[in-house]
Amino acid sequence: MRKPVVAVFDRGYPSLEFIDFLETEGIHYLIRLSSNDYMAERKRMQSADEKVILKHSSARLQKIRKKHPERYEQMQKKGSTLVRISKSTLPSGNELALMTDLPDTITAEELADLYYQRWEIEKKYNTLKNKMKFESVTGKATVYVHQDFWAQVLVYNMVQDIRNSADEEAAAAGAGKQE
């Protein structure tokens, strides 16, 4: 038996096709919506957290029709997808809109907290991509790409290990001063 999975996504992933794929595979999802995603449905919402029907209109299914005709047929027959949309206000004043298939027993606050847990991953990606230039490689041959990748992973892990050790030593020293 497969363990339940919840995949958390940033903006850019809420296509009907992708949602249908996740649901077909039994993968629960939490997706942040961009400001213009499913605006008509969001404007019709009576509360900040409710079930919403996403109609499978021909315009929404157009791209699927060309790339995946069999999924297009299935989704056309299905006609709509039921999702939960939870809206809240960020400290900046902007709206945070999350789409999910998770049950109502999980509060809107818990959904937002779950979404924010992924920011630690984003911070690590930022370090790898922008500080360590993870995407820069010294050559085009496969062997050079692999060599650079694993060398960068090794350096990153060494830096994290040193950082964790330093944090532990600082915490121990701080605890010793309090006594």
Phi and psi restraints in degrees (value plus and minus 20) as a CYANA .aco file:
   2 ARG   PHI     -96.9   -56.9
   2 ARG   PSI     119.0   159.0
   3 LYS   PHI     -95.5   -55.5
   3 LYS   PSI     128.5   168.5
   4 PRO   PHI     -84.9   -44.9
   4 PRO   PSI     124.1   164.1
   5 VAL   PHI    -145.1  -105.1
   5 VAL   PSI     117.4   157.4
   6 VAL   PHI    -140.7  -100.7
   6 VAL   PSI      98.5   138.5
   7 ALA   PHI    -120.4   -80.4
   7 ALA   PSI     112.3   152.3
   8 VAL   PHI    -132.1   -92.1
   8 VAL   PSI     105.8   145.8
   9 PHE   PHI    -143.0  -103.0
   9 PHE   PSI     128.3   168.3
  10 ASP   PHI    -104.6   -64.6
  10 ASP   PSI    -194.7  -154.7
  11 ARG   PHI     -79.0   -39.0
  11 ARG   PSI     134.1   174.1
  12 GLY   PHI      84.1   124.1
  12 GLY   PSI     -20.1    19.9
  13 TYR   PHI    -138.6   -98.6
  13 TYR   PSI     -18.4    21.6
  14 PRO   PHI    -105.3   -65.3
  14 PRO   PSI      15.3    55.3
  15 SER   PHI     -90.2   -50.2
  15 SER   PSI     129.5   169.5
  16 LEU   PHI     -79.3   -39.3
  16 LEU   PSI     -57.7   -17.7
  17 GLU   PHI     -82.7   -42.7
  17 GLU   PSI     -64.2   -24.2
  18 PHE   PHI     -86.4   -46.4
  18 PHE   PSI     -62.9   -22.9
  19 ILE   PHI     -81.1   -41.1
  19 ILE   PSI     -63.6   -23.6
  20 ASP   PHI     -81.0   -41.0
  20 ASP   PSI     -61.8   -21.8
  21 PHE   PHI     -80.8   -40.8
  21 PHE   PSI     -68.7   -28.7
  22 LEU   PHI     -79.7   -39.7
  22 LEU   PSI     -64.8   -24.8
  23 GLU   PHI     -86.0   -46.0
  23 GLU   PSI     -59.9   -19.9
  24 THR   PHI     -81.7   -41.7
  24 THR   PSI     -57.9   -17.9
  25 GLU   PHI    -103.1   -63.1
  25 GLU   PSI     -23.8    16.2
  26 GLY   PHI      54.7    94.7
  26 GLY   PSI       7.1    47.1
  27 ILE   PHI    -121.3   -81.3
  27 ILE   PSI      99.7   139.7
  28 HIS   PHI     -92.4   -52.4
  28 HIS   PSI     132.3   172.3
  29 TYR   PHI    -159.4  -119.4
  29 TYR   PSI     133.9   173.9
  30 LEU   PHI    -159.0  -119.0
  30 LEU   PSI      95.3   135.3
  31 ILE   PHI    -145.2  -105.2
  31 ILE   PSI     109.0   149.0
  32 ARG   PHI     -97.5   -57.5
  32 ARG   PSI     113.7   153.7
  33 LEU   PHI    -113.5   -73.5
  33 LEU   PSI     123.7   163.7
  34 SER   PHI     -93.3   -53.3
  34 SER   PSI     145.4   185.4
  35 SER   PHI     -80.4   -40.4
  35 SER   PSI     -44.7    -4.7
  36 ASN   PHI    -125.5   -85.5
  36 ASN   PSI     -16.1    23.9
  37 ASP   PHI     -95.9   -55.9
  37 ASP   PSI     106.4   146.4
  38 TYR   PHI      30.5    70.5
  38 TYR   PSI      24.1    64.1
  39 MET   PHI     -82.4   -42.4
  39 MET   PSI     -61.8   -21.8
  40 ALA   PHI     -78.8   -38.8
  40 ALA   PSI     -65.6   -25.6
  41 GLU   PHI     -86.5   -46.5
  41 GLU   PSI     -59.7   -19.7
  42 ARG   PHI     -86.9   -46.9
  42 ARG   PSI     -56.3   -16.3
  43 LYS   PHI     -88.1   -48.1
  43 LYS   PSI     -50.1   -10.1
  44 ARG   PHI    -100.1   -60.1
  44 ARG   PSI     -28.5    11.5
  45 MET   PHI     -83.0   -43.0
  45 MET   PSI     116.5   156.5
  46 GLN   PHI    -107.9   -67.9
  46 GLN   PSI     -40.8    -0.8
  47 SER   PHI    -157.6  -117.6
  47 SER   PSI     156.5   196.5
  48 ALA   PHI    -100.8   -60.8
  48 ALA   PSI     -28.7    11.3
  49 ASP   PHI    -168.3  -128.3
  49 ASP   PSI      85.6   125.6
  50 GLU   PHI    -178.1  -138.1
  50 GLU   PSI     146.7   186.7
  51 LYS   PHI     -95.6   -55.6
  51 LYS   PSI     119.9   159.9
  52 VAL   PHI    -154.1  -114.1
  52 VAL   PSI     119.5   159.5
  53 ILE   PHI    -115.1   -75.1
  53 ILE   PSI     103.2   143.2
  54 LEU   PHI    -120.0   -80.0
  54 LEU   PSI      89.8   129.8
  55 LYS   PHI     -94.6   -54.6
  55 LYS   PSI     120.2   160.2
  56 HIS   PHI    -106.6   -66.6
  56 HIS   PSI      51.7    91.7
  57 SER   PHI     -92.6   -52.6
  57 SER   PSI     141.0   181.0
  58 SER   PHI     -82.1   -42.1
  58 SER   PSI     -54.8   -14.8
  59 ALA   PHI     -83.8   -43.8
  59 ALA   PSI     -60.8   -20.8
  60 ARG   PHI     -91.8   -51.8
  60 ARG   PSI     -47.1    -7.1
  61 LEU   PHI    -115.1   -75.1
  61 LEU   PSI     -22.1    17.9
  62 GLN   PHI     -75.4   -35.4
  62 GLN   PSI     -70.2   -30.2
  63 LYS   PHI     -85.4   -45.4
  63 LYS   PSI     -56.0   -16.0
  64 ILE   PHI     -85.9   -45.9
  64 ILE   PSI     -56.9   -16.9
  65 ARG   PHI     -77.1   -37.1
  65 ARG   PSI     -61.4   -21.4
  66 LYS   PHI     -96.1   -56.1
  66 LYS   PSI     -63.4   -23.4
  67 LYS   PHI    -104.7   -64.7
  67 LYS   PSI     -57.7   -17.7
  68 HIS   PHI    -157.6  -117.6
  68 HIS   PSI      56.0    96.0
  69 PRO   PHI     -77.4   -37.4
  69 PRO   PSI     -54.5   -14.5
  70 GLU   PHI     -88.4   -48.4
  70 GLU   PSI     -61.3   -21.3
  71 ARG   PHI     -87.7   -47.7
  71 ARG   PSI     -57.6   -17.6
  72 TYR   PHI     -76.7   -36.7
  72 TYR   PSI     -67.0   -27.0
  73 GLU   PHI     -80.9   -40.9
  73 GLU   PSI     -65.3   -25.3
  74 GLN   PHI     -82.3   -42.3
  74 GLN   PSI     -64.5   -24.5
  75 MET   PHI     -91.0   -51.0
  75 MET   PSI     -53.6   -13.6
  76 GLN   PHI     -84.2   -44.2
  76 GLN   PSI     -61.6   -21.6
  77 LYS   PHI     -86.5   -46.5
  77 LYS   PSI     -60.1   -20.1
  78 LYS   PHI     -83.0   -43.0
  78 LYS   PSI     -61.5   -21.5
  79 GLY   PHI      66.2   106.2
  79 GLY   PSI     -52.5   -12.5
  80 SER   PHI    -183.3  -143.3
  80 SER   PSI     146.6   186.6
  81 THR   PHI    -149.6  -109.6
  81 THR   PSI     113.1   153.1
  82 LEU   PHI    -115.5   -75.5
  82 LEU   PSI     103.0   143.0
  83 VAL   PHI    -150.4  -110.4
  83 VAL   PSI     147.8   187.8
  84 ARG   PHI    -129.4   -89.4
  84 ARG   PSI     111.4   151.4
  85 ILE   PHI    -138.6   -98.6
  85 ILE   PSI     110.5   150.5
  86 SER   PHI    -140.6  -100.6
  86 SER   PSI     104.1   144.1
  87 LYS   PHI    -134.5   -94.5
  87 LYS   PSI     119.9   159.9
  88 SER   PHI    -167.5  -127.5
  88 SER   PSI     153.7   193.7
  89 THR   PHI    -127.9   -87.9
  89 THR   PSI     110.1   150.1
  90 LEU   PHI     -97.1   -57.1
  90 LEU   PSI     140.9   180.9
  91 PRO   PHI     -75.4   -35.4
  91 PRO   PSI     -47.6    -7.6
  92 SER   PHI     -93.5   -53.5
  92 SER   PSI     -32.3     7.7
  93 GLY   PHI      77.3   117.3
  93 GLY   PSI     -31.5     8.5
  94 ASN   PHI     -96.8   -56.8
  94 ASN   PSI     140.1   180.1
  95 GLU   PHI    -105.8   -65.8
  95 GLU   PSI     118.0   158.0
  96 LEU   PHI    -126.5   -86.5
  96 LEU   PSI      94.9   134.9
  97 ALA   PHI    -135.7   -95.7
  97 ALA   PSI     105.1   145.1
  98 LEU   PHI    -139.0   -99.0
  98 LEU   PSI     116.3   156.3
  99 MET   PHI    -131.9   -91.9
  99 MET   PSI     115.9   155.9
 100 THR   PHI    -173.5  -133.5
 100 THR   PSI     148.1   188.1
 101 ASP   PHI    -134.5   -94.5
 101 ASP   PSI     -10.4    29.6
 102 LEU   PHI     -91.0   -51.0
 102 LEU   PSI     129.6   169.6
 103 PRO   PHI     -90.2   -50.2
 103 PRO   PSI     143.9   183.9
 104 ASP   PHI     -86.1   -46.1
 104 ASP   PSI     -35.5     4.5
 105 THR   PHI     -85.8   -45.8
 105 THR   PSI     -39.6     0.4
 106 ILE   PHI    -111.9   -71.9
 106 ILE   PSI      98.3   138.3
 107 THR   PHI     -90.4   -50.4
 107 THR   PSI     144.0   184.0
 108 ALA   PHI     -80.5   -40.5
 108 ALA   PSI     -57.5   -17.5
 109 GLU   PHI     -85.0   -45.0
 109 GLU   PSI     -59.7   -19.7
 110 GLU   PHI     -87.5   -47.5
 110 GLU   PSI     -56.8   -16.8
 111 LEU   PHI     -82.1   -42.1
 111 LEU   PSI     -67.0   -27.0
 112 ALA   PHI     -81.5   -41.5
 112 ALA   PSI     -61.9   -21.9
 113 ASP   PHI     -82.6   -42.6
 113 ASP   PSI     -63.0   -23.0
 114 LEU   PHI     -80.6   -40.6
 114 LEU   PSI     -63.7   -23.7
 115 TYR   PHI     -81.2   -41.2
 115 TYR   PSI     -64.3   -24.3
 116 TYR   PHI     -88.2   -48.2
 116 TYR   PSI     -41.5    -1.5
 117 GLN   PHI     -82.3   -42.3
 117 GLN   PSI     -45.2    -5.2
 118 ARG   PHI     -94.2   -54.2
 118 ARG   PSI     -31.7     8.3
 119 TRP   PHI     -85.3   -45.3
 119 TRP   PSI     -48.0    -8.0
 120 GLU   PHI     -80.4   -40.4
 120 GLU   PSI     -58.6   -18.6
 121 ILE   PHI     -84.9   -44.9
 121 ILE   PSI     -63.9   -23.9
 122 GLU   PHI     -80.4   -40.4
 122 GLU   PSI     -59.3   -19.3
 123 LYS   PHI     -84.4   -44.4
 123 LYS   PSI     -58.0   -18.0
 124 LYS   PHI     -87.2   -47.2
 124 LYS   PSI     -62.4   -22.4
 125 TYR   PHI     -79.8   -39.8
 125 TYR   PSI     -61.5   -21.5
 126 ASN   PHI     -80.4   -40.4
 126 ASN   PSI     -63.9   -23.9
 127 THR   PHI     -81.3   -41.3
 127 THR   PSI     -67.9   -27.9
 128 LEU   PHI     -83.6   -43.6
 128 LEU   PSI     -66.1   -26.1
 129 LYS   PHI     -98.0   -58.0
 129 LYS   PSI     -65.8   -25.8
 130 ASN   PHI    -118.2   -78.2
 130 ASN   PSI     -49.5    -9.5
 131 LYS   PHI    -114.5   -74.5
 131 LYS   PSI     -61.1   -21.1
 132 MET   PHI    -115.9   -75.9
 132 MET   PSI     -21.9    18.1
 133 LYS   PHI      33.2    73.2
 133 LYS   PSI      29.0    69.0
 134 PHE   PHI     -77.1   -37.1
 134 PHE   PSI     -50.5   -10.5
 135 GLU   PHI    -106.0   -66.0
 135 GLU   PSI     -25.1    14.9
 136 SER   PHI    -106.9   -66.9
 136 SER   PSI     107.5   147.5
 137 VAL   PHI    -144.5  -104.5
 137 VAL   PSI     135.7   175.7
 138 THR   PHI    -105.2   -65.2
 138 THR   PSI     -31.5     8.5
 139 GLY   PHI    -176.3  -136.3
 139 GLY   PSI     151.5   191.5
 140 LYS   PHI    -117.1   -77.1
 140 LYS   PSI     -39.5     0.5
 141 ALA   PHI     -87.2   -47.2
 141 ALA   PSI     126.4   166.4
 142 THR   PHI     -73.8   -33.8
 142 THR   PSI     -61.1   -21.1
 143 VAL   PHI     -81.3   -41.3
 143 VAL   PSI     -57.0   -17.0
 144 TYR   PHI     -91.9   -51.9
 144 TYR   PSI     -57.8   -17.8
 145 VAL   PHI     -84.3   -44.3
 145 VAL   PSI     -66.7   -26.7
 146 HIS   PHI     -81.8   -41.8
 146 HIS   PSI     -64.5   -24.5
 147 GLN   PHI     -80.9   -40.9
 147 GLN   PSI     -67.3   -27.3
 148 ASP   PHI     -84.2   -44.2
 148 ASP   PSI     -62.4   -22.4
 149 PHE   PHI     -78.5   -38.5
 149 PHE   PSI     -73.7   -33.7
 150 TRP   PHI     -88.6   -48.6
 150 TRP   PSI     -52.6   -12.6
 151 ALA   PHI     -85.2   -45.2
 151 ALA   PSI     -61.2   -21.2
 152 GLN   PHI     -88.9   -48.9
 152 GLN   PSI     -57.5   -17.5
 153 VAL   PHI     -83.6   -43.6
 153 VAL   PSI     -62.9   -22.9
 154 LEU   PHI     -81.5   -41.5
 154 LEU   PSI     -68.0   -28.0
 155 VAL   PHI     -82.1   -42.1
 155 VAL   PSI     -64.6   -24.6
 156 TYR   PHI     -79.1   -39.1
 156 TYR   PSI     -67.2   -27.2
 157 ASN   PHI     -83.7   -43.7
 157 ASN   PSI     -57.3   -17.3
 158 MET   PHI     -85.2   -45.2
 158 MET   PSI     -63.5   -23.5
 159 VAL   PHI     -82.2   -42.2
 159 VAL   PSI     -64.1   -24.1
 160 GLN   PHI     -83.3   -43.3
 160 GLN   PSI     -59.0   -19.0
 161 ASP   PHI     -84.0   -44.0
 161 ASP   PSI     -64.6   -24.6
 162 ILE   PHI     -82.9   -42.9
 162 ILE   PSI     -62.6   -22.6
 163 ARG   PHI     -83.6   -43.6
 163 ARG   PSI     -64.7   -24.7
 164 ASN   PHI     -82.6   -42.6
 164 ASN   PSI     -61.6   -21.6
 165 SER   PHI     -82.8   -42.8
 165 SER   PSI     -63.3   -23.3
 166 ALA   PHI     -83.5   -43.5
 166 ALA   PSI     -60.2   -20.2
 167 ASP   PHI     -83.4   -43.4
 167 ASP   PSI     -61.3   -21.3
 168 GLU   PHI     -85.0   -45.0
 168 GLU   PSI     -62.3   -22.3
 169 GLU   PHI     -84.6   -44.6
 169 GLU   PSI     -61.0   -21.0
 170 ALA   PHI     -85.0   -45.0
 170 ALA   PSI     -60.1   -20.1
 171 ALA   PHI     -85.8   -45.8
 171 ALA   PSI     -61.7   -21.7
 172 ALA   PHI     -85.8   -45.8
 172 ALA   PSI     -61.6   -21.6
 173 ALA   PHI     -85.2   -45.2
 173 ALA   PSI     -59.8   -19.8
 174 GLY   PHI     -84.8   -44.8
 174 GLY   PSI     -59.1   -19.1
 175 ALA   PHI     -88.5   -48.5
 175 ALA   PSI     -55.0   -15.0
 176 GLY   PHI     -87.5   -47.5
 176 GLY   PSI     -53.8   -13.8
 177 LYS   PHI     -92.2   -52.2
 177 LYS   PSI     -45.5    -5.5
 178 GLN   PHI     -96.6   -56.6
 178 GLN   PSI     -39.4     0.6
